[in-house]
Amino acid sequence: MSNDAVPIPTSSQTVGPYFRIGLDGMIERTPGSSLEAPGMIAIRGRVLDRDGVAVPDAMLEFWSASTEPIALNAELAIAGCPTGFRRVATGGDGEFSVVIEGPAPPDSNEDESQGLHFEVLVFARGLLRQLLTRVYLGDGESSKTDPLLLTIPEERRATLIAKADHRCADVFHWTIRLQGTNETVFFGW
């Protein structure tokens, strides 16, 4: 390469699309079967684009601070991952369902005013990088005192709250909207 060469920037790459063949080994494949285990919950919902159309090939990662192992059968073990982590893909209708250990209340050393929540990474076609958000479980008192949630305008907070299913207390429903009206609140890096 000569000294006269002009560097050309590398073009941006989008996140995704995700092909099932590459995700099979990384995604929870036993939805619902572990909900009977103590402390487990299910979060079910949809990922929608700005027009309310389902995003059929998004991938979500749910993270909590939980690191204590729980007694699960071998099929649910994810090698090298803490129990507070799950990865799930959306189906053709944009729906997802993840069964995960419920988040633990904060330690006495931490800020006890935080609501019970998961950090969520959203990967989808057309994004230049993943999106970071949170999902709070129900709209109980702990969610009303969470310092981060209180910095968000009141009319937008509902986009981060998964509603409890009236038929089953361990199941929550949450819709992620990538843009447009009622867009989910996303956080910068």
Contacts in CASP RR format, 6 or more apart in sequence:
PFRMAT RR
TARGET T0000
AUTHOR 0000-0000-0000
METHOD contacts of the structure
MODEL  1
MSNDAVPIPTSSQTVGPYFRIGLDGMIERTPGSSLEAPGMIAIRGRVLDR
DGVAVPDAMLEFWSASTEPIALNAELAIAGCPTGFRRVATGGDGEFSVVI
EGPAPPDSNEDESQGLHFEVLVFARGLLRQLLTRVYLGDGESSKTDPLLL
TIPEERRATLIAKADHRCADVFHWTIRLQGTNETVFFGW
12 128 0 8 1.000
13 128 0 8 1.000
14 125 0 8 1.000
14 126 0 8 1.000
14 127 0 8 1.000
14 128 0 8 1.000
15 123 0 8 1.000
15 124 0 8 1.000
15 125 0 8 1.000
15 126 0 8 1.000
15 127 0 8 1.000
15 128 0 8 1.000
15 129 0 8 1.000
15 130 0 8 1.000
16 57 0 8 1.000
16 123 0 8 1.000
16 124 0 8 1.000
16 125 0 8 1.000
16 126 0 8 1.000
16 127 0 8 1.000
17 57 0 8 1.000
17 125 0 8 1.000
18 57 0 8 1.000
18 58 0 8 1.000
18 59 0 8 1.000
18 89 0 8 1.000
18 123 0 8 1.000
18 125 0 8 1.000
19 57 0 8 1.000
20 89 0 8 1.000
23 59 0 8 1.000
23 89 0 8 1.000
26 87 0 8 1.000
27 59 0 8 1.000
27 87 0 8 1.000
27 88 0 8 1.000
27 89 0 8 1.000
28 76 0 8 1.000
28 78 0 8 1.000
28 86 0 8 1.000
28 87 0 8 1.000
28 88 0 8 1.000
28 98 0 8 1.000
28 99 0 8 1.000
30 75 0 8 1.000
30 76 0 8 1.000
30 99 0 8 1.000
31 42 0 8 1.000
31 97 0 8 1.000
31 98 0 8 1.000
31 99 0 8 1.000
32 42 0 8 1.000
32 97 0 8 1.000
32 99 0 8 1.000
33 75 0 8 1.000
33 76 0 8 1.000
33 99 0 8 1.000
34 40 0 8 1.000
34 72 0 8 1.000
34 73 0 8 1.000
34 76 0 8 1.000
34 99 0 8 1.000
35 41 0 8 1.000
35 42 0 8 1.000
35 99 0 8 1.000
35 170 0 8 1.000
35 171 0 8 1.000
37 70 0 8 1.000
37 71 0 8 1.000
37 72 0 8 1.000
38 70 0 8 1.000
39 70 0 8 1.000
39 101 0 8 1.000
39 102 0 8 1.000
39 170 0 8 1.000
40 70 0 8 1.000
40 99 0 8 1.000
40 100 0 8 1.000
40 101 0 8 1.000
40 102 0 8 1.000
40 170 0 8 1.000
41 99 0 8 1.000
41 100 0 8 1.000
41 101 0 8 1.000
41 102 0 8 1.000
41 137 0 8 1.000
41 170 0 8 1.000
41 171 0 8 1.000
41 172 0 8 1.000
42 97 0 8 1.000
42 98 0 8 1.000
42 99 0 8 1.000
42 100 0 8 1.000
42 170 0 8 1.000
42 171 0 8 1.000
42 172 0 8 1.000
43 62 0 8 1.000
43 97 0 8 1.000
43 98 0 8 1.000
43 100 0 8 1.000
43 118 0 8 1.000
43 135 0 8 1.000
43 162 0 8 1.000
43 171 0 8 1.000
43 172 0 8 1.000
43 173 0 8 1.000
43 174 0 8 1.000
44 95 0 8 1.000
44 96 0 8 1.000
44 97 0 8 1.000
44 98 0 8 1.000
44 171 0 8 1.000
44 172 0 8 1.000
44 173 0 8 1.000
44 174 0 8 1.000
45 95 0 8 1.000
45 96 0 8 1.000
45 97 0 8 1.000
45 173 0 8 1.000
45 174 0 8 1.000
45 175 0 8 1.000
45 176 0 8 1.000
46 54 0 8 1.000
46 90 0 8 1.000
46 93 0 8 1.000
46 94 0 8 1.000
46 95 0 8 1.000
46 96 0 8 1.000
46 175 0 8 1.000
46 176 0 8 1.000
47 54 0 8 1.000
47 55 0 8 1.000
47 58 0 8 1.000
47 60 0 8 1.000
47 90 0 8 1.000
47 94 0 8 1.000
47 96 0 8 1.000
47 122 0 8 1.000
47 124 0 8 1.000
47 175 0 8 1.000
47 176 0 8 1.000
47 178 0 8 1.000
48 54 0 8 1.000
48 55 0 8 1.000
48 94 0 8 1.000
48 175 0 8 1.000
48 176 0 8 1.000
48 177 0 8 1.000
48 178 0 8 1.000
49 55 0 8 1.000
49 177 0 8 1.000
49 178 0 8 1.000
49 179 0 8 1.000
50 177 0 8 1.000
50 178 0 8 1.000
50 179 0 8 1.000
50 180 0 8 1.000
50 183 0 8 1.000
52 177 0 8 1.000
54 90 0 8 1.000
54 92 0 8 1.000
54 93 0 8 1.000
54 94 0 8 1.000
54 95 0 8 1.000
55 90 0 8 1.000
55 94 0 8 1.000
55 124 0 8 1.000
55 125 0 8 1.000
55 178 0 8 1.000
56 90 0 8 1.000
56 91 0 8 1.000
56 92 0 8 1.000
56 93 0 8 1.000
56 94 0 8 1.000
57 89 0 8 1.000
57 90 0 8 1.000
57 91 0 8 1.000
57 92 0 8 1.000
57 124 0 8 1.000
57 125 0 8 1.000
58 89 0 8 1.000
58 90 0 8 1.000
58 94 0 8 1.000
58 96 0 8 1.000
58 122 0 8 1.000
58 123 0 8 1.000
58 124 0 8 1.000
58 125 0 8 1.000
59 87 0 8 1.000
59 88 0 8 1.000
59 89 0 8 1.000
59 90 0 8 1.000
59 122 0 8 1.000
59 123 0 8 1.000
59 124 0 8 1.000
60 87 0 8 1.000
60 88 0 8 1.000
60 89 0 8 1.000
60 90 0 8 1.000
60 96 0 8 1.000
60 98 0 8 1.000
60 120 0 8 1.000
60 121 0 8 1.000
60 122 0 8 1.000
60 123 0 8 1.000
60 176 0 8 1.000
61 85 0 8 1.000
61 86 0 8 1.000
61 87 0 8 1.000
61 120 0 8 1.000
61 121 0 8 1.000
61 123 0 8 1.000
62 84 0 8 1.000
62 85 0 8 1.000
62 86 0 8 1.000
62 87 0 8 1.000
62 88 0 8 1.000
62 98 0 8 1.000
62 100 0 8 1.000
62 118 0 8 1.000
62 119 0 8 1.000
62 120 0 8 1.000
62 135 0 8 1.000
63 84 0 8 1.000
63 85 0 8 1.000
63 118 0 8 1.000
63 119 0 8 1.000
63 120 0 8 1.000
63 121 0 8 1.000
64 84 0 8 1.000
64 85 0 8 1.000
64 100 0 8 1.000
64 101 0 8 1.000
64 102 0 8 1.000
64 103 0 8 1.000
64 104 0 8 1.000
64 117 0 8 1.000
64 118 0 8 1.000
64 119 0 8 1.000
65 84 0 8 1.000
65 103 0 8 1.000
65 104 0 8 1.000
66 82 0 8 1.000
66 83 0 8 1.000
66 84 0 8 1.000
66 101 0 8 1.000
66 102 0 8 1.000
66 103 0 8 1.000
66 104 0 8 1.000
67 82 0 8 1.000
67 83 0 8 1.000
67 84 0 8 1.000
68 83 0 8 1.000
68 104 0 8 1.000
69 83 0 8 1.000
70 83 0 8 1.000
70 101 0 8 1.000
72 83 0 8 1.000
78 85 0 8 1.000
78 86 0 8 1.000
83 100 0 8 1.000
83 101 0 8 1.000
84 100 0 8 1.000
84 101 0 8 1.000
84 102 0 8 1.000
84 103 0 8 1.000
85 100 0 8 1.000
86 98 0 8 1.000
86 99 0 8 1.000
86 100 0 8 1.000
88 96 0 8 1.000
88 97 0 8 1.000
88 98 0 8 1.000
89 96 0 8 1.000
90 96 0 8 1.000
100 118 0 8 1.000
102 116 0 8 1.000
102 137 0 8 1.000
103 116 0 8 1.000
103 117 0 8 1.000
103 118 0 8 1.000
103 137 0 8 1.000
105 112 0 8 1.000
105 116 0 8 1.000
106 112 0 8 1.000
106 114 0 8 1.000
111 147 0 8 1.000
113 142 0 8 1.000
113 145 0 8 1.000
113 146 0 8 1.000
113 147 0 8 1.000
114 142 0 8 1.000
114 146 0 8 1.000
114 147 0 8 1.000
114 148 0 8 1.000
115 136 0 8 1.000
115 142 0 8 1.000
115 143 0 8 1.000
115 145 0 8 1.000
115 146 0 8 1.000
115 149 0 8 1.000
116 136 0 8 1.000
116 137 0 8 1.000
116 142 0 8 1.000
116 143 0 8 1.000
117 134 0 8 1.000
117 135 0 8 1.000
117 136 0 8 1.000
117 137 0 8 1.000
117 143 0 8 1.000
117 146 0 8 1.000
117 160 0 8 1.000
118 134 0 8 1.000
118 135 0 8 1.000
119 132 0 8 1.000
119 133 0 8 1.000
119 134 0 8 1.000
120 132 0 8 1.000
120 133 0 8 1.000
120 134 0 8 1.000
120 135 0 8 1.000
120 176 0 8 1.000
121 130 0 8 1.000
121 131 0 8 1.000
121 132 0 8 1.000
122 130 0 8 1.000
122 131 0 8 1.000
122 132 0 8 1.000
122 133 0 8 1.000
122 176 0 8 1.000
122 178 0 8 1.000
122 186 0 8 1.000
123 130 0 8 1.000
124 178 0 8 1.000
129 189 0 8 1.000
131 178 0 8 1.000
131 186 0 8 1.000
132 186 0 8 1.000
132 187 0 8 1.000
132 188 0 8 1.000
132 189 0 8 1.000
133 160 0 8 1.000
133 176 0 8 1.000
133 184 0 8 1.000
133 185 0 8 1.000
133 186 0 8 1.000
133 187 0 8 1.000
134 148 0 8 1.000
134 160 0 8 1.000
134 187 0 8 1.000
135 160 0 8 1.000
135 161 0 8 1.000
135 162 0 8 1.000
135 172 0 8 1.000
135 174 0 8 1.000
136 143 0 8 1.000
136 146 0 8 1.000
136 149 0 8 1.000
136 160 0 8 1.000
136 161 0 8 1.000
136 162 0 8 1.000
137 143 0 8 1.000
137 161 0 8 1.000
137 162 0 8 1.000
137 164 0 8 1.000
137 172 0 8 1.000
138 161 0 8 1.000
138 162 0 8 1.000
138 163 0 8 1.000
138 164 0 8 1.000
138 172 0 8 1.000
139 161 0 8 1.000
139 163 0 8 1.000
143 149 0 8 1.000
143 161 0 8 1.000
149 157 0 8 1.000
149 160 0 8 1.000
152 160 0 8 1.000
152 185 0 8 1.000
156 185 0 8 1.000
157 185 0 8 1.000
159 177 0 8 1.000
159 182 0 8 1.000
159 183 0 8 1.000
159 184 0 8 1.000
159 185 0 8 1.000
160 184 0 8 1.000
160 185 0 8 1.000
161 174 0 8 1.000
162 172 0 8 1.000
162 173 0 8 1.000
162 174 0 8 1.000
163 172 0 8 1.000
163 173 0 8 1.000
163 174 0 8 1.000
164 171 0 8 1.000
164 172 0 8 1.000
165 171 0 8 1.000
165 172 0 8 1.000
165 173 0 8 1.000
175 184 0 8 1.000
176 184 0 8 1.000
177 183 0 8 1.000
177 184 0 8 1.000
178 184 0 8 1.000
END
